[in-house]
Each structure stands twice: as C-alpha cells, then as structure tokens.
Amino acid sequence: MGLINQNAQNYYNGNNHGNYQFTSLKNIINQFMVAYVGEDKTISKVKRVDVAFHAQRALAELSFDTLKSIKAQEITVPATLQMTLPQDYVNYTKVSYVDSAGIKHILYPTSKTSNPFSNPLQDSDGNFKLQAVGALDAASQHVVLDSEYKDILIGMYVEYTTILQYPTIVSNISNNNGITTISLQDDLGNDVFPAETNANATLTFTNADSSLILPQKSAHIVENLAYHYLSNQITGTASELTSVEVGMIVNNADFPDGTFVTDVSGTIITVSEKPTVQSSGYPSEIAEVIFIDPNTDTDTWSNYKSHTPSENNTHDYQDYQNDTYWPNEGQRYGLDPQHAQVNGSFYIDEISGKIHFSSNISGKTVILDYISDSLGTDGEMQVHKFAEEAIYKCIIYAVLSTRANVQEYIVRRFKKERFAAIRAAKLRLSNIKLEELTQILRGKSKQIKH
C-alpha cells in the first residue's frame, strides 16, 4: 500500500528529486474514477474522457492563482532590447535583473508606450500612398524613376491615368547610383508599353491585395550577386553581405514569392527556394537582390529603445547633493511613484510575443518569473498534494453542474465544498511559518510574544 516505489539509493542517485510532493494528473483521474464514480456513489456513471477534461480545466485554473509559480527563464538582454516569451507563457509574475552579487532588482512595467502592430507608409500630406515620378517611354517597358525607392517591390500594381493598362505589375527592379528602374508587365507576363511618352509621370504603387504599404526601413539592396537556377545559394563579397540576416525576404523577379534567407556564411547566402528561371549566363546570373527585414521596428519602439532614461545618469543616484535625485526641499512633491525607481522598465507586446526593455537593461541578466496552465507537457501535469482535494472537488462540481436532472441543492453543496477546498489549498501553499514571520517582525515597533 505504500506510495514510494523505489529505494533510497536509487532516489538519491537519480535526478527526479522532490517528486513525492506531487501527484500526477493521471493518478488523480484514476483515483477519482474509483472513489467517486459507481453504484451508490456521488456520481453513478460518467465517461473517463469527461473526467479528464474537467481535471485539466481544474489544473489550469488552479495554476493561475492557487498553485505556486515555479517557472522562470533567464536571459542576457541583447542589443535589440527584446526577449521572446517562453513557449508555455500565460502571464508574468515578476520581471527582474540580476546584479553582480546575484540579487534580483524588480523591473516595472511602463504603460506610457507600446509597439503598434501597423505602421503604414504615408506621404507628406498624410495620405496612405506610395508615389514616384518616372519617365515613361512608349517604346520601352522600362521606367526610370527620379530617385531610389526601397518601398517599391516586385509584384506591386502601377497606376497612371489611362496611359497604362490595368493591371500593370512591377516585374523587375534595378538600382544604380541612387536611381531605381522598374520593368512593367501585365498579369499574364507580357511586357507593357505605355500608350504615350511622358518624362514626368507621377506613378502610384499599390499592393496586389489592396493592403496598406508598410515602409521598408530595413530593405538592403545588394548588387552584383551571383546565383544559378540549380542551386539555392547566392554568392557575393563578404563586405556586401554584412547587412543580410537570416529570415530576410528575398525580393527578386527570379525567385518565387516568399523566398527567405535561411543562412549567411561568409560570401554565401542560402535561401529557401531556388530561382525559377534558368540563368542566361554561365555559370550563374549576375544581378542585384533586395533583402527585406520583415520585423521592421515602428517609430514608437525605435524612439523608446534609443532614449536614455534618467537612471543611466550615474551622478543622479550616487551624488547625494544632486537636486535631481535627492532634493530635500519639497521639490519631489507630486512625483509619480511608478517612475520613482532606477532599475529600468519594460512592456510586453502580446501580438509579437516579445518583451521590450528600456535601454539601460542592455547586456544585463534578466529573469522572467511566469505562470503557465501546467498542461504543456505530460511531465508538468501534476498537482501538489496540498491541492489534491481541491482538484477532486473541482472535478465533481464541474461534472454535476454540467449534467441534466441534477437537483440544484446538490450542485450548490459541491460548489461550497469546492470553494472551501481551494481556500484550504491556498492557505497550505502560502507556506507561512511562525518562526520566519516573527523574525521579520522583531525589527518592527511591536513586541512579539510566542
């Protein structure tokens, strides 16, 4: 009948220490089916799959506000000032950085900034338009623009009164000496020639799906790159490829839409797809390629991470005579307490799944304490023995409250029992010790007797 199924030597030589304080959810379900389900028992009949569902829901709910939060992740904040949320993250309990002595310092969230999801391109009048002045030639499908335009991409639609047929698509882009030249085709791949010549035509560019154009702040144009239709590698010089990173989108007429960079090593860029056309030269095509970073920072986030907070100014907190940090003449009246700290700040971008830190956290070790629903893996689907009874009461209440023809007073009875069991579990898991409490209170003004 004993619950320990291994000897002491195997336990201490193993790596699953402290597991006796937990009970697996599988055992909870098995024991519930034995103790609560059957003839002359509280529940006469119920499917095991229903019990398993309610047990998982109970475990998730208890994980949020009753069970201890034991999950944490430690990282060194990179120059990007961003941290990706853990895979099983639900909410954070504390974010802190660690000093050289290993002591945690709490970071506080800021509510005064954010990272907007969309940052569409606007012209000087605030209109969501992308326009460029180009020279139309009735005898050529190529249009030379008046400047370099990184926001113009292959596949965009080009509009200009009735001189260009609809739809006219940008089929190719080349850049030389700060001037962008585009080639025009229709949706069937045929070259498009303007109906007339116009040296100063104002062209309007739109996305093929009619969505707003996002500014390509991190578009990198690299010229004289070599590639072959039988290989998914692009070759260049090392100095030209320093700005190319893994994940960037490849924008070139010879590569399929959605091609992205998978590796950058020395002079070789490896991409996800091979060119779709056979190169006219041998052994490879020599052309320019535009690499676009899909993770473009918004202006709000760029300003926030480039700003130097006051806590970076060493003299503010080390000079006790400084009027900025230690004024003693009432000059701190009205100070907002949420900003009266020097540790740093952060905010969480729920859409991108990242934590953004202030600039004074760069290079520091940050610890994220967080809670999950305890359902991510089979190994973490376990319940502390202090909360075992609460799980049983949650399951039985959920089963009875969702079943037809159950008298209401029975449902209310188990609702009260569930509440009492959860309350008892919270008190047990709070882990309050009288000796520890009195030791803390001995430094206070009250006399402690025990």
C-alpha positions, 0 to 999 in steps of 0.5 A, a space after each residue: 500500500 505504500 506510495 514510494 516505489 523505489 529505494 533510497 539509493 536509487 532516489 538519491 542517485 537519480 535526478 527526479 528529486 522532490 517528486 513525492 510532493 506531487 501527484 500526477 494528473 493521471 493518478 488523480 483521474 484514476 483515483 477519482 474514477 474509483 472513489 467517486 464514480 459507481 453504484 451508490 456513489 456521488 456520481 453513478 456513471 460518467 465517461 473517463 474522457 469527461 473526467 479528464 477534461 474537467 481535471 485539466 480545466 481544474 489544473 489550469 485554473 488552479 495554476 493561475 492563482 492557487 498553485 505556486 509559480 515555479 517557472 522562470 527563464 533567464 536571459 542576457 538582454 541583447 542589443 535589440 532590447 527584446 526577449 521572446 516569451 517562453 513557449 508555455 507563457 500565460 502571464 508574468 509574475 515578476 520581471 527582474 535583473 540580476 546584479 553582480 552579487 546575484 540579487 534580483 532588482 524588480 523591473 516595472 512595467 511602463 504603460 506610457 508606450 507600446 509597439 503598434 502592430 501597423 505602421 503604414 507608409 504615408 506621404 507628406 500630406 498624410 495620405 496612405 500612398 506610395 508615389 514616384 515620378 518616372 519617365 515613361 517611354 512608349 517604346 520601352 517597358 522600362 521606367 526610370 524613376 527620379 530617385 531610389 525607392 526601397 518601398 517599391 517591390 516586385 509584384 506591386 500594381 502601377 497606376 497612371 491615368 489611362 496611359 497604362 493598362 490595368 493591371 500593370 505589375 512591377 516585374 523587375 527592379 534595378 538600382 544604380 547610383 541612387 536611381 531605381 528602374 522598374 520593368 512593367 508587365 501585365 498579369 499574364 507576363 507580357 511586357 507593357 508599353 505605355 500608350 504615350 511618352 511622358 518624362 514626368 509621370 507621377 506613378 502610384 504603387 499599390 499592393 496586389 491585395 489592396 493592403 496598406 504599404 508598410 515602409 521598408 526601413 530595413 530593405 538592403 539592396 545588394 548588387 552584383 550577386 551571383 546565383 544559378 537556377 540549380 542551386 539555392 545559394 547566392 554568392 557575393 563579397 563578404 563586405 556586401 553581405 554584412 547587412 543580410 540576416 537570416 529570415 530576410 525576404 528575398 525580393 527578386 523577379 527570379 525567385 518565387 514569392 516568399 523566398 527567405 534567407 535561411 543562412 549567411 556564411 561568409 560570401 554565401 547566402 542560402 535561401 529557401 527556394 531556388 530561382 525559377 528561371 534558368 540563368 542566361 549566363 554561365 555559370 550563374 546570373 549576375 544581378 542585384 537582390 533586395 533583402 527585406 527585414 520583415 520585423 521592421 521596428 515602428 517609430 514608437 519602439 525605435 524612439 523608446 529603445 534609443 532614449 536614455 532614461 534618467 537612471 543611466 545618469 550615474 551622478 543622479 543616484 550616487 551624488 547625494 547633493 544632486 537636486 535631481 535625485 535627492 532634493 530635500 526641499 519639497 521639490 519631489 512633491 507630486 512625483 509619480 511613484 511608478 517612475 520613482 525607481 532606477 532599475 529600468 522598465 519594460 512592456 510586453 507586446 502580446 501580438 509579437 510575443 516579445 518583451 521590450 526593455 528600456 535601454 539601460 537593461 542592455 547586456 544585463 541578466 534578466 529573469 522572467 518569473 511566469 505562470 503557465 496552465 501546467 498542461 504543456 507537457 505530460 511531465 508538468 501535469 501534476 498537482 501538489 498534494 496540498 491541492 489534491 482535494 481541491 482538484 477532486 472537488 473541482 472535478 465533481 462540481 464541474 461534472 454535476 453542474 454540467 449534467 441534466 436532472 441534477 437537483 440544484 441543492 446538490 450542485 450548490 453543496 459541491 460548489 461550497 465544498 469546492 470553494 472551501 477546498 481551494 481556500 484550504 489549498 491556498 492557505 497550505 501553499 502560502 507556506 507561512 511559518 511562525 518562526 520566519 514571520 516573527 523574525 521579520 517582525 522583531 525589527 518592527 515597533 511591536 513586541 512579539 510574544 510566542 
